[in-house]
């Protein structure tokens, strides 16, 4: 099944498919190797190289992932500011599932609800446009913010992958959450299919 790399947006948020110029931008490079920003990221445990960036683009070409940049505007008529990325990765069109990942790179935008807005846009696209059935996340057990976000967007706790992540000299569990299409569409939190995202 073919899917499009489309722009998703609402009044305050614009999600643009990443490209080579985005990956080389100063804004992206300012935080992609920031230890605090990437503390809980399994993908950025080592410095990100140009080869790693090329692999992101290759995954999109090969339909294994969709990566969007997150641009946020403080007011409806203000210019958007790039603040992070959100992705559907490990896309499995046969089993109709994908992993959701998000990173807010500008720390001044943490705890403002922007992750919820971005994930809501992506979930709407995943279920209503890509016809996926299951979206899941794997979360470092100490990443309380991401656990809270998973619960807020309606995901259900599935269990722990015990001591499956080694970080900072210790083993940690990965907490698994998921959201099924039927739960999303039946939820009062679900986004109307007609909404232009």
Secondary structure, DSSP 8 states (H G I E B T S, - for coil): -------EE-SSEEEEE--HHHHTSHHHHHHTT-TTTTTT-STTSS---HHHHHHHHHHHHTTS-EEEEEEE-SSTTS--EEEEEEEEEEEETTTTEEEEEEEE--GGGTTSSHHHHHHHHHHHHHHHTS--SEEEEEEETT-HHHHHHHHHTT-EEEEEEEEEEEETTEEEEEEEEEEEHHHHHHSTTS--TTS--
